[in-house]
């Protein structure tokens, strides 16, 4: 058994003035942990590749008025891509990570590796792994899948490792303290993305001006600067016309969407429509929907109940209870605003039986 660690923080971003110091501190602590566990440690510098494969697509997404999820790309392209390849080159058969997710190997019931939500559903990270291939899963290990977070913390305290491990963060790793707008301003300068434009409501009225659509995302309420007795929310971004479109709470709800760049994990691509639960962001409670393939890499999703703030660029991940079926990227195409936010059964009962 051996350990491998990747450097991924940007080389010299202004937002990471202490980046090199942060790297040195982390690696110093990792060396102590490896020594205490009596296992060799290999450090791989993947910063250039991380910039190309993760940060650049992240920037491109925001330039296009999307809200991308870089963690999904990192897992797919870097951790279980380049890092796994390096681990294999060093002689490792598998790569174990700290993701809270359960992996089931092929058996009599299925020839595929299957991903399940973890025992500790509060720490569920399956959403970020929907992009992995069967080949990658065949070489993956997830030892925390059946553990509770408190059990892991207790183990680190009992072994004396707690003080050497970095504090858990919910932020994007390459954007310190969640200051993503500052990061984007620096990296997008000179691209035209920082140019301002109009804020327009659903009736076409100009409600104000913005300083660049990169600073907005669907569902956002704060920072719009629109005087009103009732709040406005961002409901759409138009990067071509540089328009931020706003509406009221009811305008955030949509029933239909199109998902592209599909990857099926625990099941092969379905032959027909399937019923499943769909998660449209990591903290979203999966909602019941019908998923219908429109092409090999595209599907139409229709929710039973309208969902709030469906955001182009985010991932839509499909589940059958705790089994992760697959997922893809939400597109602008196919988004349909809900005309009635009641449940279909309530609509049917109130309208009477049409027989």
N, C-alpha and C positions, 0 to 999 in steps of 0.2 A: 504494500500500500504506500502511496506517496501523495503529495499535495501539489496542486498547480494553481497559480493565481495570475490574473491578467490585469495589466495596466490599461485603463481605458479613458481616464480623465483627459480633457484637452490639454495640449502642451502649454499654451500661454494666453488663454483667454483672460481679458481684464476681470471678468467676473470670478475667475479662479486665480487671483493673484497669489493665493497661498496654496495653489494646486500642487506644486512640487513638494512643499512641506507636508501637505496632507498625504501624498503618496509615500514619502519617507516614513511618516509616523505609522501608517497602516502596514507597510511592509516590515517595519521593525517589530511591530506587534505580531504579525503573522509568523515571522521567523521564530519568535519565542514560543508561540503556540505549537508550531511544527516540532521544535526541539523538545517541548514538554511531552508531546505525543510520540516522540522518537520516530518521526517519518521525514523523509527528504522533501524539500520544497523547491519547486521550479517557478520562476517568475517570468512571464512572457509579456513583452511590450506590444500591445495591439492597438496603440493609440491612433496610428495612421489609418489602420483598417477600420477602427471604430468610427472615426470621423467620416470615412467614405461610405460605410455600410449602414450607419445609424444616424449620425448627426446631419449629414447632407440630405437624406430623405426627409428628416424631421423639418429642416429648413424649407425644403421644396414644398412640403405639405402646407406649411403656414403661408408661404408665398402664394399658394393656390387657394387660400381661404379654407383650408381643411384643418382639422384638429387631430394630428396623428398620435400614435402611441409608440414611442421609441423602444419601450421595454420589450414589446413583442418582436420587433426587428432584431434587437440585441440577442434575445434567446435563440431565434431562428438562425441568424447569420453569424453571430460572434461566439456566444457561449457554447451552443451545440453545433457550431460550424467550425470556425477557426480554432477555438480553444480545444474542442473535442478532437480535431485533427492533430493538434500538437500533442495532446495527451496520448493518442494512439501511436504517434510517432515515437514517443518516449517509452512505449511498451504497455500502456494501460489498456485494459479490455473495456472498461466502462468509465463514465464520468459521473460522479455523485455531486449533487448540488443541494442547497438548502431550501428549495421550493417546497411549499406545502401543497402536495398533490400526490395521489396514489397511482401507481402504474401496475397494470395487470398484464402478465405475459400471455402469449397465445396458448390456448388449451383446446379441449374438445368442443367448446362452445363457439370459439372464434379463432381464426388464423391470424388475427391482428393484435398488436399491442394496443391496450386500451387505457385511456386516462380517466381517472375518477377524481371528484372533489375529495379533499382530505378529511380526516377525522375531525380536525379543528376547522369548522366551516368559517369561523371568523377570520382565519388566516388564509383562506382559499386563494391560491395563485394559479389555478388552472386556466383562467382567462388569458394569461400571458403566454401560455404554451400551446395554444391551438394551432400554431403554425409549424409545429415540429412534424417531421416525416417519420415513417415507420423505421427507416434506417437509423435515424437519430434516436428514436425511442428504444431501439434494440440495444443501444450502448449507454442508456441513461439509467441512473439510480436516484431515487428520491427517498432517502431514509427518514425524512420527517413526516411522511404522508400519514402515518398512523399515530403521530405524537401530538400532544397538546402543547401550545406555546409555553404554558407554565411549566410543563415537564422539562422542556428544553432549557428554559432559564434556570431551573433548579439544578439540572445536570451541569451547566456551565459554572454555577456557583460552587457546587460540590467538588468539581475538578480544578477549581482555581483559575478557570479560563475567562471568567466573566469580565474582568478588568482589561483583558487583552483584546476582546472582540469589539468591533465598532458598534456604536449605537444604531439601532434600527431606524431607517429613514423611509418615509413614504414619498419623498420627493424624487424627481428625475435626477439620476446620479450625476449627470454632467452640468446641472444647473443648480448651484448652491442656494439653499434657503428658499427654493421655489421662485426665484426672481427670473422667471422665464421671459418676461417682456424685455428686461435689460439685456439678457442673452441674445434675444432675437434682434433687438435694435443694433447691437454690435455686429452680429454676423450677417444681417440683411442690409446693412448700410450700402448705398450705391446701387441697389437692385431695383429701386422704384417702389418696393413694397412698403416703404415708410411714408409714402405720399398719402395725404389725407383725402377725405371725400365726404359725401353726404350720408347722413343718417335719415332714412326714409321709413315711414310707417306703412302699414298694409293698404292704406287708402292713397298712397302716393304723395303724402304731405312730407315736406322736409322738416325734420324735427331738430336738426343740429348738424354738427360736423364732427368727424373723428380724425385721429392722427395716424391712421394706418390700420387696415383690417386685421393685421397680424395680432393686434392686441385684444381681439374679441373672439368669442366662441359662442356657439348656440346655447341658449339658456342663461347667458350672462345678464345680470341685472345691474350690478354696480358699475360705476364709471361711465355711464352713458351721458350724464349731464343734461337730462331732459326734465324740465319742470313739469310735474303732473301730479294730480291727486291720487292716481292709481299708477302702479309701477309699469314700466316698459321692460321688455326682455328682447335680447337678440334672437331672431328667429331664422335669419339667413344671411350669408355673406356672399357678395358678388365681387370676385377679385378683378374681373375684366372692367366693370364700371366703377370699381372701388366704392361700392355701396354697402353699408351696414343696414340691413332691414330689421325693423323692430315691430313688436306687437304686444298684445296683452297676454296674460297667463294662458287663456284658452287657445291662443295661436301656437303654443308650444307643442300641442298634442297632435300626434300623427299615428295612423294605423298601418301604413304600408311603406316599404322601403326596398331598395335593391342592394344586394350584397355581392361584391366582386372579389376576385383573387381567392377563390374558395380553396380550403384545404380540409379534407375529410380525415379524421384521426382514427376514431374507434370503430367506424363503419366505412364500407366503400360508398362511393357516390350513390344515392338512392335512385331507383328507377322511376319513382313517381313522387307526388307530394308526401311530406311527412309531417306529423304533429310532434312538436317538441317545445321546450322552453328556450327562449332567446334572451341573452344578456347583451345590452347595448353599451355598457361601460363596466368597469370592474366593480364598482359599488352598486350597480343596478341589480335589483331583485329579478331573476329570470322570469320572463312573462310568456304565457302560453301563446303559440303562434303556429301558422302553417307555413312551411318552407317548400317552394317549388323550383326545381332547376329550370333555368331558361337557356343555359349553355353549360359547357363543361366547367366554366369558372365563374358563373353568375347564377344567382338565385333571387326569386321574389319572396319577400317575407310579408305576411299579413297577420297582424296581431289580433287576438280576440278583443282586447281592450286597447284603446289608444295609449301610446307611451309618450312620456314627456321628454322633450329635448333630444330627439334622435339627431346625432351629430355626425355629419360626413367626415370621414377620415378615421373615426374610431372603429374598433372592431365589434362585430356582432358574432357572438359565440353561441353555438347550439348545444343543448343538453337534453338528455333523457334522464330526469331526476339527477343523480350525481354522476352520470356517465357523460363525458365530453364527446360529442359526436363530431364536431368540426366547427368551422367558422370562416369569416372573411372580413372584408373592409366595406363599411357603409359608404355608398356613393350619393351624389346629389340627385341622380336620376331615380325616378320611381318613388320619391317621397310624396306622400299624399296626406294633406291636412285632414284631420278628423272633423267631420261636420256635426258629430254628436258624440260626446264623451261618455255616454252611458254604455253599460254592457249590452251586447246584442240581445241577450235574453230579456233584459229589462225593456228594450225597445219593442221586442216582439210582443211581450205581454201587455204593454201599454197600448199598442196599436190594435190588439185583438188578433185572433187566429184567422189567417186568410185562407186556411184550408187547402 
